[in-house]
Amino acid sequence: MEKFGFVGLPNAGKSSLYNALTGGGALAAPYAFATTDPNVGVAKVFDERLDKLAAMSNSKNVVPASVQFNDIGGLVAGASKGEGLGNKFLSGIRESDAIVFVLRAFADPDVPGPTNPIEHLETVEIELTLADLDTIERQIDKKRKAARADRSLADDVAAAEAALVHLEAGTPLYRADLSEDLKTALKPWFLLTNKPVLAIVNIDEEQIERVDEVIAPVQASLGDLADVFGACVQLEAEAAQLDPEDRHEMLDALGLGEGALPRFISAAYHALGLRTFLTTGEKESRAWTFREGSSAPECAGRIHSDLQRGFIRADVIRWDELLEAGSMAKARDVGTLRTEGKDYVVQDGDVLEIRFNV
């Protein structure tokens, strides 16, 4: 399962965000390093398509897609040199597939720390960039010597040298407009800033009505590099502890609708190139995660390896076309259910029935 690591200064609201997303019980305390070991939890990906298909099929069981979130201890200035949790903090980020910046904008006299989200963003970017610079500087001479004897390592060295130019200038790699090929070539270096990023600006209740204004500086700074969300994390963490009906009532009364976090989870899911195909029936309706560009047999393998090994064909229909038809049988009758072979590239929102023989 893909992992997202929360990165932010102490008291930014990372543990509260973790609790809001996972319904977990992580300690959220108004002092630095309340989290010393990462909390790991799973959050469901909200998908109205799945709910509608389950209702159509009268499914006994509904299984949404999910992603994993890691609540990593607070980062402080000097983390790249061992300050705060130092290497323990940085190793937690290295194990994540994407980074979620948690940036504080809320004011609370009982919670120490800066309340300017741009200040938070600048500090974490500097520390992650310095950590990556240190990673390459410690290894590159050894890699260069090895590449003289093994020419297959030349591309690794060239990629690191290209990254070094940006890191020495203080630029995190996600801001460096690197090609996808170069990003891929850098993966063996396990660099922190060679990961997709998103940002949540943690606001207070008084800022809800002007959330767009509060998050605008962060949006301007990150531009097209990352989706930026404003959320009153404390309120949404409290709502997460309620049953669905009461949670909806609470958020709706505050003018938050479904809340910011379902939209955030969907954006996080898509940031890693993850997509969803669906299966539905009376027994179960389920959302299955796959990588964008996957073939029908590869997606069949997400259900079970036997389905990929013995794949014959897939019956495919768009989820909304299936809803309109009312059932797979009726969709077949009207011609909207089609048969696809091994070369078919599955699309987000496809409903599949796999035909196989082992």
Contacts in CASP RR format, 6 or more apart in sequence:
PFRMAT RR
TARGET T0000
AUTHOR 0000-0000-0000
METHOD contacts of the structure
MODEL  1
MEKFGFVGLPNAGKSSLYNALTGGGALAAPYAFATTDPNVGVAKVFDERL
DKLAAMSNSKNVVPASVQFNDIGGLVAGASKGEGLGNKFLSGIRESDAIV
FVLRAFADPDVPGPTNPIEHLETVEIELTLADLDTIERQIDKKRKAARAD
RSLADDVAAAEAALVHLEAGTPLYRADLSEDLKTALKPWFLLTNKPVLAI
VNIDEEQIERVDEVIAPVQASLGDLADVFGACVQLEAEAAQLDPEDRHEM
LDALGLGEGALPRFISAAYHALGLRTFLTTGEKESRAWTFREGSSAPECA
GRIHSDLQRGFIRADVIRWDELLEAGSMAKARDVGTLRTEGKDYVVQDGD
VLEIRFNV
1 42 0 8 1.000
1 66 0 8 1.000
1 67 0 8 1.000
1 68 0 8 1.000
2 67 0 8 1.000
2 68 0 8 1.000
2 97 0 8 1.000
2 98 0 8 1.000
2 272 0 8 1.000
2 274 0 8 1.000
3 67 0 8 1.000
3 68 0 8 1.000
3 69 0 8 1.000
3 70 0 8 1.000
3 95 0 8 1.000
3 96 0 8 1.000
3 97 0 8 1.000
3 98 0 8 1.000
4 67 0 8 1.000
4 68 0 8 1.000
4 69 0 8 1.000
4 70 0 8 1.000
4 96 0 8 1.000
4 97 0 8 1.000
4 98 0 8 1.000
4 99 0 8 1.000
4 100 0 8 1.000
4 198 0 8 1.000
4 268 0 8 1.000
5 69 0 8 1.000
5 70 0 8 1.000
5 71 0 8 1.000
5 72 0 8 1.000
5 92 0 8 1.000
5 93 0 8 1.000
5 96 0 8 1.000
5 98 0 8 1.000
5 99 0 8 1.000
5 100 0 8 1.000
6 14 0 8 1.000
6 17 0 8 1.000
6 18 0 8 1.000
6 69 0 8 1.000
6 70 0 8 1.000
6 71 0 8 1.000
6 72 0 8 1.000
6 100 0 8 1.000
6 102 0 8 1.000
7 14 0 8 1.000
7 72 0 8 1.000
7 75 0 8 1.000
7 93 0 8 1.000
7 99 0 8 1.000
7 100 0 8 1.000
7 101 0 8 1.000
7 102 0 8 1.000
7 124 0 8 1.000
7 128 0 8 1.000
8 14 0 8 1.000
8 74 0 8 1.000
8 75 0 8 1.000
8 101 0 8 1.000
8 102 0 8 1.000
8 103 0 8 1.000
8 120 0 8 1.000
8 124 0 8 1.000
9 74 0 8 1.000
9 75 0 8 1.000
9 76 0 8 1.000
9 104 0 8 1.000
9 113 0 8 1.000
9 114 0 8 1.000
9 120 0 8 1.000
9 123 0 8 1.000
9 124 0 8 1.000
10 31 0 8 1.000
10 32 0 8 1.000
10 33 0 8 1.000
10 73 0 8 1.000
10 74 0 8 1.000
10 76 0 8 1.000
10 113 0 8 1.000
11 30 0 8 1.000
11 31 0 8 1.000
11 32 0 8 1.000
11 104 0 8 1.000
11 111 0 8 1.000
11 112 0 8 1.000
11 113 0 8 1.000
12 74 0 8 1.000
12 102 0 8 1.000
12 103 0 8 1.000
12 104 0 8 1.000
12 120 0 8 1.000
12 202 0 8 1.000
13 28 0 8 1.000
13 102 0 8 1.000
13 104 0 8 1.000
13 202 0 8 1.000
13 233 0 8 1.000
14 35 0 8 1.000
14 71 0 8 1.000
14 72 0 8 1.000
14 73 0 8 1.000
14 74 0 8 1.000
14 102 0 8 1.000
15 26 0 8 1.000
15 27 0 8 1.000
15 28 0 8 1.000
15 29 0 8 1.000
15 34 0 8 1.000
15 35 0 8 1.000
15 39 0 8 1.000
15 71 0 8 1.000
16 28 0 8 1.000
16 202 0 8 1.000
16 233 0 8 1.000
16 234 0 8 1.000
16 237 0 8 1.000
17 71 0 8 1.000
17 102 0 8 1.000
17 200 0 8 1.000
17 202 0 8 1.000
17 231 0 8 1.000
17 233 0 8 1.000
17 237 0 8 1.000
18 24 0 8 1.000
18 26 0 8 1.000
18 39 0 8 1.000
18 41 0 8 1.000
18 69 0 8 1.000
18 71 0 8 1.000
19 25 0 8 1.000
19 26 0 8 1.000
19 28 0 8 1.000
19 237 0 8 1.000
19 240 0 8 1.000
20 233 0 8 1.000
20 236 0 8 1.000
20 237 0 8 1.000
20 239 0 8 1.000
20 240 0 8 1.000
20 261 0 8 1.000
21 43 0 8 1.000
21 69 0 8 1.000
21 240 0 8 1.000
21 261 0 8 1.000
21 265 0 8 1.000
22 41 0 8 1.000
22 42 0 8 1.000
22 43 0 8 1.000
22 69 0 8 1.000
23 240 0 8 1.000
23 241 0 8 1.000
24 39 0 8 1.000
24 41 0 8 1.000
25 39 0 8 1.000
26 35 0 8 1.000
26 39 0 8 1.000
26 71 0 8 1.000
27 34 0 8 1.000
27 35 0 8 1.000
28 34 0 8 1.000
28 237 0 8 1.000
30 108 0 8 1.000
30 110 0 8 1.000
30 111 0 8 1.000
30 112 0 8 1.000
31 112 0 8 1.000
32 74 0 8 1.000
32 76 0 8 1.000
32 84 0 8 1.000
32 112 0 8 1.000
33 73 0 8 1.000
33 74 0 8 1.000
33 84 0 8 1.000
33 85 0 8 1.000
35 71 0 8 1.000
35 72 0 8 1.000
35 73 0 8 1.000
35 74 0 8 1.000
36 73 0 8 1.000
36 85 0 8 1.000
36 88 0 8 1.000
38 70 0 8 1.000
38 71 0 8 1.000
38 72 0 8 1.000
38 73 0 8 1.000
38 92 0 8 1.000
39 70 0 8 1.000
39 71 0 8 1.000
40 68 0 8 1.000
40 69 0 8 1.000
40 70 0 8 1.000
40 71 0 8 1.000
41 68 0 8 1.000
41 69 0 8 1.000
41 70 0 8 1.000
42 66 0 8 1.000
42 67 0 8 1.000
42 68 0 8 1.000
42 69 0 8 1.000
43 66 0 8 1.000
43 67 0 8 1.000
43 68 0 8 1.000
43 69 0 8 1.000
43 265 0 8 1.000
44 64 0 8 1.000
44 65 0 8 1.000
44 66 0 8 1.000
44 265 0 8 1.000
45 64 0 8 1.000
45 65 0 8 1.000
45 66 0 8 1.000
45 67 0 8 1.000
45 265 0 8 1.000
45 266 0 8 1.000
45 269 0 8 1.000
45 276 0 8 1.000
45 287 0 8 1.000
46 64 0 8 1.000
46 258 0 8 1.000
46 262 0 8 1.000
46 265 0 8 1.000
46 266 0 8 1.000
47 64 0 8 1.000
47 65 0 8 1.000
47 266 0 8 1.000
47 276 0 8 1.000
47 287 0 8 1.000
49 276 0 8 1.000
49 278 0 8 1.000
49 287 0 8 1.000
49 319 0 8 1.000
49 320 0 8 1.000
49 349 0 8 1.000
50 62 0 8 1.000
50 64 0 8 1.000
50 278 0 8 1.000
50 285 0 8 1.000
50 286 0 8 1.000
50 287 0 8 1.000
51 62 0 8 1.000
52 319 0 8 1.000
52 323 0 8 1.000
53 59 0 8 1.000
53 278 0 8 1.000
53 280 0 8 1.000
53 285 0 8 1.000
53 319 0 8 1.000
53 322 0 8 1.000
53 323 0 8 1.000
53 351 0 8 1.000
54 62 0 8 1.000
54 280 0 8 1.000
54 285 0 8 1.000
56 280 0 8 1.000
56 322 0 8 1.000
56 323 0 8 1.000
56 326 0 8 1.000
56 327 0 8 1.000
57 280 0 8 1.000
57 281 0 8 1.000
57 282 0 8 1.000
57 285 0 8 1.000
57 327 0 8 1.000
58 282 0 8 1.000
59 280 0 8 1.000
59 281 0 8 1.000
59 282 0 8 1.000
59 283 0 8 1.000
59 284 0 8 1.000
59 285 0 8 1.000
60 282 0 8 1.000
60 283 0 8 1.000
60 284 0 8 1.000
61 283 0 8 1.000
61 284 0 8 1.000
61 285 0 8 1.000
61 286 0 8 1.000
62 284 0 8 1.000
62 285 0 8 1.000
62 286 0 8 1.000
63 284 0 8 1.000
63 285 0 8 1.000
63 286 0 8 1.000
63 287 0 8 1.000
64 287 0 8 1.000
65 269 0 8 1.000
65 274 0 8 1.000
65 276 0 8 1.000
65 287 0 8 1.000
65 288 0 8 1.000
65 289 0 8 1.000
67 265 0 8 1.000
67 268 0 8 1.000
67 269 0 8 1.000
67 274 0 8 1.000
69 100 0 8 1.000
70 92 0 8 1.000
70 95 0 8 1.000
70 96 0 8 1.000
72 89 0 8 1.000
72 92 0 8 1.000
72 93 0 8 1.000
72 96 0 8 1.000
73 85 0 8 1.000
73 89 0 8 1.000
74 84 0 8 1.000
74 85 0 8 1.000
74 89 0 8 1.000
75 85 0 8 1.000
75 89 0 8 1.000
75 123 0 8 1.000
75 124 0 8 1.000
75 127 0 8 1.000
76 83 0 8 1.000
76 84 0 8 1.000
76 123 0 8 1.000
76 127 0 8 1.000
77 83 0 8 1.000
77 123 0 8 1.000
77 126 0 8 1.000
77 127 0 8 1.000
78 84 0 8 1.000
78 86 0 8 1.000
78 127 0 8 1.000
78 130 0 8 1.000
79 85 0 8 1.000
79 86 0 8 1.000
79 89 0 8 1.000
79 90 0 8 1.000
79 127 0 8 1.000
79 131 0 8 1.000
80 86 0 8 1.000
80 90 0 8 1.000
80 127 0 8 1.000
80 128 0 8 1.000
80 130 0 8 1.000
80 131 0 8 1.000
80 134 0 8 1.000
81 130 0 8 1.000
90 131 0 8 1.000
90 192 0 8 1.000
93 99 0 8 1.000
93 128 0 8 1.000
93 192 0 8 1.000
94 190 0 8 1.000
94 192 0 8 1.000
96 195 0 8 1.000
97 195 0 8 1.000
97 196 0 8 1.000
97 272 0 8 1.000
98 195 0 8 1.000
98 196 0 8 1.000
98 197 0 8 1.000
98 198 0 8 1.000
98 268 0 8 1.000
98 271 0 8 1.000
98 272 0 8 1.000
99 128 0 8 1.000
99 192 0 8 1.000
99 195 0 8 1.000
99 196 0 8 1.000
99 197 0 8 1.000
99 198 0 8 1.000
100 197 0 8 1.000
100 198 0 8 1.000
100 199 0 8 1.000
100 200 0 8 1.000
100 268 0 8 1.000
101 120 0 8 1.000
101 121 0 8 1.000
101 124 0 8 1.000
101 197 0 8 1.000
101 198 0 8 1.000
101 199 0 8 1.000
101 200 0 8 1.000
101 226 0 8 1.000
102 199 0 8 1.000
102 200 0 8 1.000
102 202 0 8 1.000
102 233 0 8 1.000
103 117 0 8 1.000
103 118 0 8 1.000
103 120 0 8 1.000
103 121 0 8 1.000
103 199 0 8 1.000
103 200 0 8 1.000
103 201 0 8 1.000
103 202 0 8 1.000
103 218 0 8 1.000
104 113 0 8 1.000
104 114 0 8 1.000
104 115 0 8 1.000
104 117 0 8 1.000
104 120 0 8 1.000
104 201 0 8 1.000
104 202 0 8 1.000
105 115 0 8 1.000
105 116 0 8 1.000
105 117 0 8 1.000
105 201 0 8 1.000
105 202 0 8 1.000
105 203 0 8 1.000
105 204 0 8 1.000
105 207 0 8 1.000
105 214 0 8 1.000
105 215 0 8 1.000
106 115 0 8 1.000
106 202 0 8 1.000
106 203 0 8 1.000
106 204 0 8 1.000
106 207 0 8 1.000
106 232 0 8 1.000
106 234 0 8 1.000
107 115 0 8 1.000
107 204 0 8 1.000
108 204 0 8 1.000
114 120 0 8 1.000
117 201 0 8 1.000
117 214 0 8 1.000
117 215 0 8 1.000
117 217 0 8 1.000
117 218 0 8 1.000
118 217 0 8 1.000
118 218 0 8 1.000
118 221 0 8 1.000
121 199 0 8 1.000
121 218 0 8 1.000
121 221 0 8 1.000
121 222 0 8 1.000
125 172 0 8 1.000
125 193 0 8 1.000
126 170 0 8 1.000
128 172 0 8 1.000
128 192 0 8 1.000
128 193 0 8 1.000
129 167 0 8 1.000
129 170 0 8 1.000
129 171 0 8 1.000
129 172 0 8 1.000
129 193 0 8 1.000
131 192 0 8 1.000
132 163 0 8 1.000
132 167 0 8 1.000
132 172 0 8 1.000
132 173 0 8 1.000
132 191 0 8 1.000
132 192 0 8 1.000
132 193 0 8 1.000
132 194 0 8 1.000
133 164 0 8 1.000
133 167 0 8 1.000
133 168 0 8 1.000
133 170 0 8 1.000
135 189 0 8 1.000
135 190 0 8 1.000
135 191 0 8 1.000
136 160 0 8 1.000
136 163 0 8 1.000
136 164 0 8 1.000
136 167 0 8 1.000
136 189 0 8 1.000
136 191 0 8 1.000
137 164 0 8 1.000
139 160 0 8 1.000
139 189 0 8 1.000
140 157 0 8 1.000
140 160 0 8 1.000
140 161 0 8 1.000
140 164 0 8 1.000
143 153 0 8 1.000
143 156 0 8 1.000
143 157 0 8 1.000
143 160 0 8 1.000
144 157 0 8 1.000
146 153 0 8 1.000
147 153 0 8 1.000
147 154 0 8 1.000
147 156 0 8 1.000
147 157 0 8 1.000
155 185 0 8 1.000
156 185 0 8 1.000
156 188 0 8 1.000
156 189 0 8 1.000
158 185 0 8 1.000
159 182 0 8 1.000
159 185 0 8 1.000
159 186 0 8 1.000
159 189 0 8 1.000
160 186 0 8 1.000
160 189 0 8 1.000
162 178 0 8 1.000
162 182 0 8 1.000
163 173 0 8 1.000
163 176 0 8 1.000
163 178 0 8 1.000
163 182 0 8 1.000
163 186 0 8 1.000
163 189 0 8 1.000
163 191 0 8 1.000
163 194 0 8 1.000
166 172 0 8 1.000
166 173 0 8 1.000
166 175 0 8 1.000
166 176 0 8 1.000
166 178 0 8 1.000
167 173 0 8 1.000
167 193 0 8 1.000
172 193 0 8 1.000
173 183 0 8 1.000
173 186 0 8 1.000
173 191 0 8 1.000
173 193 0 8 1.000
173 194 0 8 1.000
174 193 0 8 1.000
174 194 0 8 1.000
174 195 0 8 1.000
174 196 0 8 1.000
174 197 0 8 1.000
174 225 0 8 1.000
174 226 0 8 1.000
175 193 0 8 1.000
175 225 0 8 1.000
178 186 0 8 1.000
178 194 0 8 1.000
183 194 0 8 1.000
186 194 0 8 1.000
187 194 0 8 1.000
196 226 0 8 1.000
196 271 0 8 1.000
196 272 0 8 1.000
197 222 0 8 1.000
197 225 0 8 1.000
197 226 0 8 1.000
197 271 0 8 1.000
198 226 0 8 1.000
198 227 0 8 1.000
198 228 0 8 1.000
198 229 0 8 1.000
198 264 0 8 1.000
198 267 0 8 1.000
198 268 0 8 1.000
198 271 0 8 1.000
199 218 0 8 1.000
199 222 0 8 1.000
199 226 0 8 1.000
199 227 0 8 1.000
199 228 0 8 1.000
199 229 0 8 1.000
200 228 0 8 1.000
200 229 0 8 1.000
200 230 0 8 1.000
200 231 0 8 1.000
200 233 0 8 1.000
200 260 0 8 1.000
200 264 0 8 1.000
201 214 0 8 1.000
201 215 0 8 1.000
201 218 0 8 1.000
201 228 0 8 1.000
201 229 0 8 1.000
201 230 0 8 1.000
201 231 0 8 1.000
202 230 0 8 1.000
202 231 0 8 1.000
202 232 0 8 1.000
202 233 0 8 1.000
203 211 0 8 1.000
203 214 0 8 1.000
203 215 0 8 1.000
203 230 0 8 1.000
203 231 0 8 1.000
203 232 0 8 1.000
204 232 0 8 1.000
204 234 0 8 1.000
205 232 0 8 1.000
205 235 0 8 1.000
205 254 0 8 1.000
207 214 0 8 1.000
207 232 0 8 1.000
208 232 0 8 1.000
208 254 0 8 1.000
208 255 0 8 1.000
208 256 0 8 1.000
211 230 0 8 1.000
214 230 0 8 1.000
215 228 0 8 1.000
215 229 0 8 1.000
215 230 0 8 1.000
218 228 0 8 1.000
219 228 0 8 1.000
222 228 0 8 1.000
227 264 0 8 1.000
227 267 0 8 1.000
227 271 0 8 1.000
229 260 0 8 1.000
229 263 0 8 1.000
229 264 0 8 1.000
229 267 0 8 1.000
230 260 0 8 1.000
231 259 0 8 1.000
231 260 0 8 1.000
231 261 0 8 1.000
231 264 0 8 1.000
232 254 0 8 1.000
232 256 0 8 1.000
235 250 0 8 1.000
235 251 0 8 1.000
235 254 0 8 1.000
235 256 0 8 1.000
236 251 0 8 1.000
236 256 0 8 1.000
236 259 0 8 1.000
236 260 0 8 1.000
236 261 0 8 1.000
238 250 0 8 1.000
239 247 0 8 1.000
239 250 0 8 1.000
239 251 0 8 1.000
239 259 0 8 1.000
240 247 0 8 1.000
242 250 0 8 1.000
248 257 0 8 1.000
248 258 0 8 1.000
251 257 0 8 1.000
251 258 0 8 1.000
251 259 0 8 1.000
269 276 0 8 1.000
269 289 0 8 1.000
273 291 0 8 1.000
273 292 0 8 1.000
274 289 0 8 1.000
274 290 0 8 1.000
274 291 0 8 1.000
274 292 0 8 1.000
275 289 0 8 1.000
275 290 0 8 1.000
275 291 0 8 1.000
275 292 0 8 1.000
275 293 0 8 1.000
275 294 0 8 1.000
275 346 0 8 1.000
275 347 0 8 1.000
275 348 0 8 1.000
275 349 0 8 1.000
276 287 0 8 1.000
276 288 0 8 1.000
276 289 0 8 1.000
276 290 0 8 1.000
276 348 0 8 1.000
276 349 0 8 1.000
277 287 0 8 1.000
277 288 0 8 1.000
277 290 0 8 1.000
277 299 0 8 1.000
277 346 0 8 1.000
277 348 0 8 1.000
277 349 0 8 1.000
277 350 0 8 1.000
277 351 0 8 1.000
277 352 0 8 1.000
278 285 0 8 1.000
278 286 0 8 1.000
278 287 0 8 1.000
278 288 0 8 1.000
278 319 0 8 1.000
278 349 0 8 1.000
278 350 0 8 1.000
278 351 0 8 1.000
278 352 0 8 1.000
279 285 0 8 1.000
279 286 0 8 1.000
279 288 0 8 1.000
279 303 0 8 1.000
279 351 0 8 1.000
279 352 0 8 1.000
279 353 0 8 1.000
280 286 0 8 1.000
280 322 0 8 1.000
280 351 0 8 1.000
288 299 0 8 1.000
288 302 0 8 1.000
288 303 0 8 1.000
289 302 0 8 1.000
290 298 0 8 1.000
290 299 0 8 1.000
290 302 0 8 1.000
290 346 0 8 1.000
292 348 0 8 1.000
293 345 0 8 1.000
293 346 0 8 1.000
294 345 0 8 1.000
294 346 0 8 1.000
295 342 0 8 1.000
295 343 0 8 1.000
295 344 0 8 1.000
295 345 0 8 1.000
295 346 0 8 1.000
296 311 0 8 1.000
296 313 0 8 1.000
296 314 0 8 1.000
296 316 0 8 1.000
296 340 0 8 1.000
296 341 0 8 1.000
296 342 0 8 1.000
296 343 0 8 1.000
296 344 0 8 1.000
296 345 0 8 1.000
296 346 0 8 1.000
296 352 0 8 1.000
296 354 0 8 1.000
297 308 0 8 1.000
297 311 0 8 1.000
297 342 0 8 1.000
298 308 0 8 1.000
298 346 0 8 1.000
299 314 0 8 1.000
299 346 0 8 1.000
299 352 0 8 1.000
300 307 0 8 1.000
300 308 0 8 1.000
300 311 0 8 1.000
300 314 0 8 1.000
300 352 0 8 1.000
300 354 0 8 1.000
300 356 0 8 1.000
301 307 0 8 1.000
301 308 0 8 1.000
303 354 0 8 1.000
306 356 0 8 1.000
306 358 0 8 1.000
307 354 0 8 1.000
307 356 0 8 1.000
309 356 0 8 1.000
309 358 0 8 1.000
310 356 0 8 1.000
310 357 0 8 1.000
310 358 0 8 1.000
311 342 0 8 1.000
311 354 0 8 1.000
311 355 0 8 1.000
311 356 0 8 1.000
312 355 0 8 1.000
312 356 0 8 1.000
312 357 0 8 1.000
313 339 0 8 1.000
313 340 0 8 1.000
313 341 0 8 1.000
313 355 0 8 1.000
314 339 0 8 1.000
314 340 0 8 1.000
314 341 0 8 1.000
314 344 0 8 1.000
314 352 0 8 1.000
314 353 0 8 1.000
314 354 0 8 1.000
314 355 0 8 1.000
315 328 0 8 1.000
315 332 0 8 1.000
315 337 0 8 1.000
315 338 0 8 1.000
315 339 0 8 1.000
315 340 0 8 1.000
315 352 0 8 1.000
315 353 0 8 1.000
315 355 0 8 1.000
316 337 0 8 1.000
316 338 0 8 1.000
316 339 0 8 1.000
316 340 0 8 1.000
316 344 0 8 1.000
316 346 0 8 1.000
316 350 0 8 1.000
316 351 0 8 1.000
316 352 0 8 1.000
317 325 0 8 1.000
317 328 0 8 1.000
317 331 0 8 1.000
317 336 0 8 1.000
317 337 0 8 1.000
317 338 0 8 1.000
317 350 0 8 1.000
317 351 0 8 1.000
318 336 0 8 1.000
318 347 0 8 1.000
318 349 0 8 1.000
318 350 0 8 1.000
318 351 0 8 1.000
319 349 0 8 1.000
319 350 0 8 1.000
319 351 0 8 1.000
321 331 0 8 1.000
321 336 0 8 1.000
322 328 0 8 1.000
322 331 0 8 1.000
322 336 0 8 1.000
322 337 0 8 1.000
322 351 0 8 1.000
324 336 0 8 1.000
325 331 0 8 1.000
325 334 0 8 1.000
325 336 0 8 1.000
325 337 0 8 1.000
328 337 0 8 1.000
328 351 0 8 1.000
328 353 0 8 1.000
331 337 0 8 1.000
346 352 0 8 1.000
END
